[in-house]
Every structure is written in structure tokens, then in C-alpha cells.
Amino acid sequence: MRMLTLTKDVKEELLDKLIKRSPNNYSEFEERVNSIINEVKERKDDALFEFTQKFDRASINKDNVLVTKEEIEEAYEQVDKKLVEVIRKAKENISIYHAKQKQNSWFTSENGKLLGQKVTPLERVGVYVPGGKAVYPSSVLMNVLPAKVAGVEEIIMCTPPMENGKAYAQTLVAANEAGVDKIYKVGGAQAIAAMAFGTESVPKVDKIVGPGNIYVALAKKAVFGYVGIDSIAGPSEILVLADETANPRYVAADLLSQAEHDELASAILVTTDAELAQKVDEEIINFTKELSRKEIIEKSLDNYGYILVAESMDEAISTCNDIASEHLEIVTKNPFEVMTKIKNAGAIFLGEYSSEPLGDYFAGPNHVLPTNGTARFFSPLGVDDFIKKSSIISYSRESLEEVYKDIVYFAESEKLTAHANSIKVRFEK
């Protein structure tokens, strides 16, 4: 990994390099994605099944696009019972955590005035689950369970089929355990378009969530406004903030846990201790030789792997806030004290036994997190993403009479005389 002394120029160059990984910078794919979306929008099932044949080499049609009960039963036979048990444990942790996020409608009443907020779950949500390089049952749980806790009426899922026309068994088991209502064997930008506009087979949804490749990310961006989306996620990233008390072997292992995702993943160590920096680099070299995704890790570290040595903890913390990483591990003498100074991070892991994969799979908080610096203004996926809020206003005549002249004056100051008249007409002599 590149080992650099942290300076203003180094930080600015790093931030510029990281932001270029954003899906917003892949405009060369947009024309292709928009073409797929328009085809599905216009020709519906016909286009959806043609693209599935073209990109996934699977023969899917209206008769087999929906996963059957028998296919789910077959998936349980293929998946190790130990994995099913772990999925159920993770489901419980995730559900309990997200239940604490639930909001209730509220109302206040005073002197003829009733004000409030009505909380309503979305009616139908679409979850996208990728296939291909790897299968992610953990992503199924993280995207579906907050929607279940929120009270969404119907949850559908789209996931690309294998060439034999079947969906991945682990995905089906996780979806069934999480409570997905219907699963469709379609993927890519064409699946996003199908959920956004509806086809003869796939119903239109209110919101689309879930990870995917650059085509999926750009498709979600293109349909935003027709439906809601969670975010346009970029490549995975981890930032470890460490001092001289950190275990270099643990730090190295945690950095590599994200570098193995793909060649665009970012792994950065910011430390106040030059000796630790050197030891971590040595451990990374040794670990990488043994790991199964060695080639991906090496490309990731060559592109976006950094060890930054800061003069002080304040400088290190400031850099963490500027990077606003998806995952931030704080491995210092007083991690809870340092945490109070962190303003920007998707998920914060405190102490040497709070490794990032704990959050990916099991602890309970959501692993769908803001990337590419968007933790400055976005939050992890949660129950709030699956509800909508309506303001409630009710005034009696007496209550309105007390304030109507102020409202009329305000409206007329904006030259909106129809607004003013709407109030005045109620108090005509």
C-alpha cells in the first residue's frame, strides 16, 4: 500500500481520486442503460425477457419468471442447514435493531387547533439482489427486514437467473426467511425498469432498493422520480483510524475485508504512529498471499489503498471527517472519546473486537451505507426509507379568526392574491 505523510495536498489528491469512483462519473454507460429502460418501458415483458436471454443467457418467460414454492423448497435442500440457522440468527438481530427506529403518528390539540404527522408505510417495495461474481444473502436481509418492520404491504424481489433459469439457492432461502412476497428471475437494468414502470409480469413498485453493478446503479438513477430509490451506491470502502495501541494484524485483516470486494474498493489507514503503519503494511503483504481473492485485492490496493501517517490525532480525525467513509473503524486508546469528534461516517466500529464484517452480517445495524463521501449528508438504510409522512392540520373557525389577517398579509406580500382570498372569503361580512 502507498505509505504517505499526511499533508493538505496529499489529502486533496486522495479525495479527488476517491470521488472519481462514483457511478455519477460513468456517463459512457448511460446511453446503453437508457436504451434498455426505454425498451422495457415500451415493450414490457417482451423486452424484459429478450434482455434476460441476451445478458444472462437464460430462457425466462411469463410462465417461469416468478419463483415457485417448489423452487424455494428445492433451494432449502441445496443450502447448508448451518447457513439457514445463521441467517435466522442474523434476521433476529437485524429486526430487533430496526424495530427501535419505528416512528408513530402523533397529534397535538390546543384551543381548536389540531396538528400532527401521519406515518404511512409504502404499499409496494422492490428489492434488487445481484448475482454473478458472488451471492449475497446478507444483502437480502438488510434490504428486506427494515421494510418488513416499517409495515410495507408487499415486497417483491428481482434477482438475475443462472443459465439454467433458476435463481441462486442462498438468495431464495434468505428471501423466504425475510418474508419477501414474490421473487422474479430477472436482473440488470432491465429489472430496475420493470419494477419502475411495471410489465405484464412484474408489478410497478413505489421504491427500489438494493445493490448492483454500474448498469443497475445508473438505471436506479434514471428512474428516480418515477419511483423512489435508496441511493446510487458506489464501490465499498473502509477507513481505519488507529494509534500506537492498535494491533497491526487486526488492522491489516480489516482493511483487506473490503479490498476483496472489487478492484474499485478503497482501503485506507490513517494513523498517528509510523511504526504501526509499517507493521500493518507487512501484515497486508503476508495476508494477501494466502487469500482466495488475491488478484482483486492487489488491484484494489494498487488503485485505492493508502496508509496515511498524521502528525496528531486531531489531524487524523479531521481527515476522517473529510473522507466521510462508508465504514470507519476507530482502534485507539479511547475509541468512544474519539467517536464524539466524528461527524461523517456511514457506520462506526469501536475497538479492536468490532471488526467491519460484524456489521456486514450479524450485529443488527444496516450494512447498506452511504459511499463516496455521501456520509456527509446521507444515512444508512433504515425503517425511515420505507415510510412516508403526511402533515395533519385542522383549525376551527375561532382559531383561524385569530390569525387570518397575518396569513392574508403574508400572502399579499408575496403577491399571491388568490392565496390571500382563500383565507379572506371565510370572514366576509
LOKE-674852 format. One line per 4 residues: number of its first residue (from 1); their letters; for each residue z, y negated, x of C-alpha. Coordinates in Angstrom, 1 decimal, padded with zeros to 4 digits. Layout:
<atoms>
NUM	a	Z,Y,X; ... $
</atoms>
This chain:
<atoms>
1	mrml	000.0,000.0,000.0; -000.6,-003.6,001.1; 002.6,-005.0,002.5; 002.7,-008.8,002.4 $
5	tltk	005.3,-011.5,002.9; 005.6,-013.3,-000.5; 004.2,-016.8,-000.5; 002.8,-019.1,-003.1 $
9	dvke	-000.8,-018.3,-002.0; -000.2,-014.5,-002.0; 001.3,-014.7,-005.5; -001.6,-016.8,-006.9 $
13	elld	-004.2,-014.4,-005.4; -002.4,-011.4,-006.8; -002.1,-012.9,-010.3; -005.8,-013.8,-010.3 $
17	klik	-006.7,-010.2,-009.2; -004.5,-008.6,-011.9; -005.8,-010.7,-014.8; -009.4,-009.6,-014.0 $
21	rspn	-008.4,-006.1,-015.2; -008.1,-007.4,-018.8; -010.6,-005.9,-021.4; -011.5,-009.6,-022.1 $
25	nyse	-013.4,-009.6,-018.8; -015.7,-006.7,-019.6; -018.3,-008.6,-021.6; -021.1,-006.4,-020.4 $
29	feer	-019.9,-003.7,-022.8; -019.6,-005.9,-025.8; -023.2,-005.8,-026.9; -023.1,-002.0,-026.9 $
33	vnsi	-019.8,-001.9,-028.8; -021.0,-004.4,-031.4; -024.2,-002.4,-031.9; -022.0,000.7,-032.7 $
37	inev	-019.8,-001.2,-035.0; -022.7,-002.7,-037.0; -024.4,000.7,-037.3; -021.2,002.3,-038.7 $
41	kerk	-020.7,-000.8,-041.0; -024.2,-000.5,-042.4; -024.8,003.3,-042.4; -021.3,004.6,-042.7 $
45	ddal	-020.9,008.4,-042.4; -024.5,008.9,-041.1; -023.9,006.6,-038.1; -020.4,007.9,-037.6 $
49	feft	-021.5,011.5,-037.3; -024.5,010.6,-035.2; -022.4,008.8,-032.6; -019.9,011.7,-032.6 $
53	qkfd	-022.7,014.1,-031.7; -024.1,011.7,-029.1; -020.8,010.8,-027.3; -018.5,013.8,-028.0 $
57	rasi	-021.3,016.4,-028.3; -019.5,017.8,-031.4; -021.1,018.6,-034.8; -019.0,016.8,-037.3 $
61	nkdn	-019.9,016.1,-040.9; -018.3,015.3,-044.2; -017.2,018.9,-044.7; -015.3,019.3,-041.4 $
65	vlvt	-014.4,015.7,-040.3; -010.9,016.0,-042.0; -008.4,018.2,-040.2; -007.3,021.0,-042.5 $
69	keei	-003.9,022.6,-043.0; -005.3,025.8,-041.3; -006.3,023.8,-038.2; -002.8,022.4,-037.9 $
73	eeay	-001.2,025.8,-038.3; -003.6,027.1,-035.6; -002.5,024.2,-033.3; 001.1,025.2,-033.6 $
77	eqvd	000.2,028.7,-032.4; -001.5,027.2,-029.3; 001.2,024.8,-028.3; 004.2,026.0,-026.4 $
81	kklv	007.3,026.2,-028.6; 009.3,024.3,-025.9; 007.0,021.3,-026.2; 007.4,021.3,-030.0 $
85	evir	011.2,021.3,-029.5; 010.9,018.3,-027.1; 008.6,016.5,-029.4; 011.2,016.8,-032.2 $
89	kake	014.0,015.5,-029.9; 011.9,012.5,-028.9; 011.0,011.9,-032.5; 014.6,011.6,-033.4 $
93	nisi	015.4,009.2,-030.6; 012.3,007.0,-031.4; 013.1,007.0,-035.2; 016.8,006.0,-034.6 $
97	yhak	015.9,003.2,-032.3; 013.2,001.7,-034.6; 015.4,002.1,-037.7; 017.6,-000.7,-036.2 $
101	qkqn	014.6,-003.0,-036.3; 014.1,-002.8,-040.1; 014.3,-006.1,-042.0; 015.3,-006.6,-045.6 $
105	swft	014.1,-009.1,-048.1; 016.5,-012.0,-048.6; 017.1,-014.7,-051.1; 019.4,-017.8,-051.4 $
109	seng	020.1,-019.6,-054.7; 021.7,-023.0,-055.0; 021.5,-025.8,-057.6; 018.4,-024.5,-059.4 $
113	kllg	016.6,-023.6,-056.2; 015.7,-020.1,-055.1; 014.3,-019.5,-051.7; 013.7,-016.3,-049.9 $
117	qkvt	011.5,-013.9,-048.0; 010.0,-010.7,-049.4; 009.3,-007.9,-046.8; 006.5,-005.5,-047.8 $
121	pler	005.2,-002.6,-045.7; 001.5,-002.4,-045.1; -000.3,000.0,-047.5; -002.5,001.9,-045.1 $
125	vgvy	-002.5,002.0,-041.3; -005.0,003.7,-038.9; -003.7,005.2,-035.6; -006.2,005.8,-032.8 $
129	vpgg	-005.4,008.6,-030.4; -007.7,009.2,-027.4; -008.8,012.5,-025.9; -010.8,013.2,-022.8 $
133	kavy	-009.1,012.8,-019.5; -005.6,013.5,-020.9; -003.9,014.3,-024.1; -001.0,012.0,-025.2 $
137	pssv	001.3,013.4,-027.9; 003.8,010.8,-026.8; 001.4,008.0,-028.0; 001.2,009.7,-031.3 $
141	lmnv	004.9,009.4,-031.8; 005.2,005.9,-030.5; 002.4,004.6,-032.8; 003.2,006.5,-036.0 $
145	lpak	007.0,006.5,-036.2; 007.5,002.7,-036.4; 005.0,002.7,-039.3; 007.0,005.5,-041.0 $
149	vagv	010.3,003.6,-040.5; 008.6,000.5,-041.9; 007.7,002.3,-045.1; 003.9,002.3,-044.7 $
153	eeii	002.4,004.2,-047.7; -000.4,006.1,-045.9; -001.0,006.7,-042.2; -004.4,008.1,-041.1 $
157	mctp	-005.4,009.1,-037.6; -008.7,009.2,-035.8; -009.0,011.3,-032.6; -012.2,012.5,-030.8 $
161	pmen	-013.1,016.1,-031.2; -013.8,018.6,-028.4; -017.3,020.1,-028.2; -016.2,023.0,-030.4 $
165	gkay	-015.5,020.5,-033.2; -011.7,020.8,-033.1; -009.0,018.3,-032.2; -006.6,018.8,-029.4 $
169	aqtl	-003.7,021.0,-030.4; -001.0,018.9,-028.9; -002.3,015.8,-030.8; -002.3,017.7,-034.1 $
173	vaan	001.2,019.0,-033.6; 002.6,015.6,-032.7; 000.8,014.0,-035.7; 002.1,016.6,-038.1 $
177	eagv	005.7,016.2,-036.8; 005.5,012.4,-037.0; 004.2,012.5,-040.6; 000.6,011.5,-040.4 $
181	dkiy	-001.1,011.9,-043.8; -004.7,012.5,-042.8; -006.4,013.2,-039.4; -010.1,012.6,-038.8 $
185	kvgg	-012.0,014.1,-035.9; -013.9,011.0,-034.8; -013.3,008.8,-031.7; -014.5,005.9,-029.7 $
189	aqai	-015.7,002.5,-031.0; -017.3,004.3,-034.0; -013.8,005.5,-035.2; -012.5,001.9,-034.9 $
193	aama	-015.4,000.7,-037.0; -014.9,003.5,-039.6; -011.2,002.5,-040.1; -012.0,-001.2,-040.1 $
197	fgte	-014.8,-001.1,-042.8; -014.5,002.3,-044.4; -017.1,005.1,-044.7; -017.7,007.8,-047.3 $
201	svpk	-015.2,010.0,-045.4; -012.8,007.6,-043.6; -010.9,005.1,-045.7; -010.6,001.4,-044.8 $
205	vdki	-007.2,000.5,-043.4; -005.1,-002.7,-043.2; -004.2,-002.4,-039.5; -005.4,-000.3,-036.5 $
209	vgpg	-003.0,000.6,-033.6; -003.2,002.9,-030.6; -004.6,003.0,-027.1; -008.1,003.9,-025.9 $
213	niyv	-010.8,003.3,-023.3; -012.7,000.0,-022.8; -015.0,000.7,-025.8; -012.0,001.3,-028.1 $
217	alak	-010.3,-001.9,-026.8; -013.4,-004.0,-027.3; -014.0,-002.5,-030.7; -010.5,-003.4,-031.8 $
221	kavf	-011.1,-007.0,-030.5; -014.4,-007.1,-032.5; -012.9,-006.0,-035.8; -009.7,-008.2,-035.6 $
225	gyvg	-009.7,-010.4,-038.6; -011.3,-007.8,-040.9; -008.1,-005.8,-040.1; -005.0,-006.3,-038.1 $
229	idsi	-004.6,-004.8,-034.7; -001.6,-004.2,-032.4; -003.1,-005.6,-029.2; -006.1,-005.3,-026.8 $
233	agps	-004.3,-003.2,-024.2; -005.3,-003.4,-020.5; -004.6,-000.8,-017.7; -001.0,000.4,-017.2 $
237	eilv	001.3,-001.4,-014.7; 004.7,-001.2,-013.1; 006.7,-003.7,-011.2; 009.9,-002.6,-009.3 $
241	lade	012.4,-005.3,-008.3; 014.7,-003.9,-005.6; 017.2,-004.9,-003.0; 018.7,-003.1,000.0 $
245	tanp	020.8,-000.8,-002.3; 017.7,000.9,-003.8; 016.8,004.5,-003.0; 013.3,004.3,-001.4 $
249	ryva	012.4,007.8,-002.5; 013.2,006.9,-006.2; 011.3,003.6,-006.0; 008.2,005.3,-004.5 $
253	adll	008.2,008.0,-007.1; 008.4,005.4,-009.9; 005.6,003.3,-008.5; 003.3,006.4,-008.4 $
257	sqae	004.3,007.3,-012.0; 002.0,004.5,-013.2; -000.6,004.6,-010.4; -001.7,008.1,-011.6 $
261	hdel	-002.8,006.7,-015.0; -006.2,005.4,-013.8; -007.9,003.5,-011.0; -007.2,000.2,-012.6 $
265	asai	-003.4,000.8,-012.9; -001.2,-001.6,-011.0; 002.0,-000.6,-009.0; 003.9,-003.4,-007.3 $
269	lvtt	007.2,-003.5,-005.4; 009.0,-006.9,-005.0; 011.9,-006.6,-002.6; 014.2,-008.7,-000.5 $
273	dael	014.6,-006.0,002.1; 011.8,-005.4,004.7; 013.4,-002.2,005.8; 013.3,-000.8,002.2 $
277	aqkv	009.6,-001.9,001.9; 008.7,000.2,005.0; 010.6,003.2,003.8; 009.0,003.0,000.3 $
281	deei	005.5,002.9,001.9; 006.3,006.0,003.9; 007.6,007.9,000.9; 004.5,006.9,-001.1 $
285	inft	002.2,008.4,001.6; 004.2,011.7,001.6; 004.4,012.0,-002.2; 000.7,011.2,-002.7 $
289	kels	-000.3,014.2,-000.5; 001.4,016.6,-003.0; 000.5,015.1,-006.4; -002.2,016.5,-008.6 $
293	rkei	-003.9,013.2,-009.4; -004.1,012.2,-005.7; -007.6,010.7,-005.9; -006.8,008.5,-008.8 $
297	ieks	-003.5,007.4,-007.2; -005.2,006.5,-003.9; -007.8,004.4,-005.7; -005.2,002.7,-007.8 $
301	ldny	-003.1,001.8,-004.8; -006.1,000.7,-002.8; -007.1,-001.7,-005.6; -003.8,-002.9,-007.1 $
305	gyil	-000.9,-001.5,-005.1; 001.3,-004.1,-003.4; 004.6,-004.4,-001.6; 005.8,-008.0,-001.5 $
309	vaes	008.8,-009.0,000.6; 010.6,-012.1,-000.7; 013.0,-014.3,001.2; 015.5,-014.4,-001.6 $
313	mdea	016.4,-012.7,-004.9; 015.6,-016.0,-006.8; 012.1,-016.0,-005.3; 011.7,-012.3,-006.2 $
317	istc	012.8,-012.9,-009.8; 010.5,-015.9,-010.2; 007.6,-013.7,-009.1; 008.5,-011.0,-011.6 $
321	ndia	008.5,-013.6,-014.4; 005.1,-014.9,-013.2; 003.6,-011.4,-013.2; 005.1,-010.5,-016.6 $
325	sehl	004.7,-006.8,-016.1; 004.3,-004.2,-018.8; 007.1,-002.1,-017.1; 009.8,-003.7,-015.0 $
329	eivt	012.4,-001.7,-013.1; 015.4,-003.5,-011.7; 017.0,-001.5,-008.9; 019.6,-003.9,-007.4 $
333	knpf	023.3,-004.1,-006.8; 023.9,-005.8,-010.1; 020.9,-005.0,-012.3; 022.5,-006.3,-015.5 $
337	evmt	023.1,-009.7,-013.9; 019.5,-009.8,-012.7; 018.2,-008.8,-016.1; 019.7,-012.0,-017.7 $
341	kikn	017.3,-014.0,-015.5; 014.2,-012.1,-016.5; 012.1,-014.0,-019.1; 008.8,-012.0,-019.1 $
345	agai	008.6,-008.2,-019.3; 007.4,-005.6,-021.8; 010.2,-003.1,-021.1; 013.1,-003.5,-018.6 $
349	flge	014.7,-000.4,-017.0; 018.1,-001.0,-015.4; 019.5,001.0,-012.5; 018.2,003.9,-010.4 $
353	ysse	018.5,006.5,-013.1; 016.4,004.6,-015.7; 013.0,005.7,-014.4; 010.0,004.4,-016.3 $
357	plgd	008.9,007.8,-017.7; 012.3,007.9,-019.6; 010.8,005.1,-021.7; 007.4,006.7,-021.9 $
361	yfag	008.6,009.8,-023.5; 012.1,010.0,-024.7; 014.7,007.2,-024.8; 013.6,005.7,-028.1 $
365	pnhv	012.1,002.2,-027.4; 008.4,002.0,-027.8; 006.0,002.6,-024.9; 003.2,000.5,-026.4 $
369	lptn	003.8,-002.6,-024.4; 002.1,-005.9,-023.6; -000.1,-005.7,-020.4; -002.0,-008.2,-018.1 $
373	gtar	000.7,-010.8,-018.3; 000.8,-011.0,-022.0; 004.5,-010.1,-022.0; 004.9,-013.9,-021.7 $
377	ffsp	004.1,-014.1,-025.5; 003.8,-010.5,-026.9; 006.4,-007.9,-027.6; 006.5,-004.1,-027.7 $
381	lgvd	005.1,-002.3,-030.8; 007.7,-002.0,-033.4; 008.6,-002.0,-037.1; 007.6,-005.7,-037.5 $
385	dfik	004.0,-004.7,-036.7; 003.8,-002.7,-039.9; 005.2,-005.1,-042.4; 004.2,-008.4,-043.9 $
389	kssi	006.4,-011.2,-045.1; 005.9,-013.4,-048.2; 007.8,-016.6,-048.8; 009.5,-017.0,-052.1 $
393	isys	010.0,-020.4,-053.8; 011.4,-021.2,-057.2; 012.6,-024.7,-058.3; 014.0,-025.7,-061.7 $
397	resl	012.8,-028.9,-063.3; 016.1,-030.6,-062.3; 015.8,-029.5,-058.7; 012.2,-030.7,-058.4 $
401	eevy	013.0,-034.0,-060.0; 015.5,-034.8,-057.2; 012.8,-034.6,-054.5; 009.4,-035.1,-056.2 $
405	kdiv	009.0,-038.7,-055.1; 009.4,-037.7,-051.5; 006.8,-035.0,-051.9; 004.4,-037.4,-053.6 $
409	yfae	004.9,-039.9,-050.8; 004.3,-037.2,-048.1; 001.1,-036.0,-049.8; -000.3,-039.6,-050.2 $
413	sekl	000.5,-040.4,-046.6; -001.9,-037.5,-045.7; -004.4,-038.9,-048.3; -004.2,-035.7,-050.3 $
417	taha	-004.1,-037.3,-053.7; -004.6,-034.0,-055.6; -001.5,-032.6,-053.9; 000.4,-035.7,-055.0 $
421	nsik	-000.9,-035.5,-058.5; 000.1,-031.8,-058.8; 003.7,-033.0,-058.5; 003.5,-036.3,-060.4 $
425	vrfe	002.0,-034.7,-063.5; 005.2,-032.8,-064.2; 007.1,-036.1,-064.6; 004.7,-038.1,-066.7 $
429	k	006.5,-040.2,-069.3 $
</atoms>
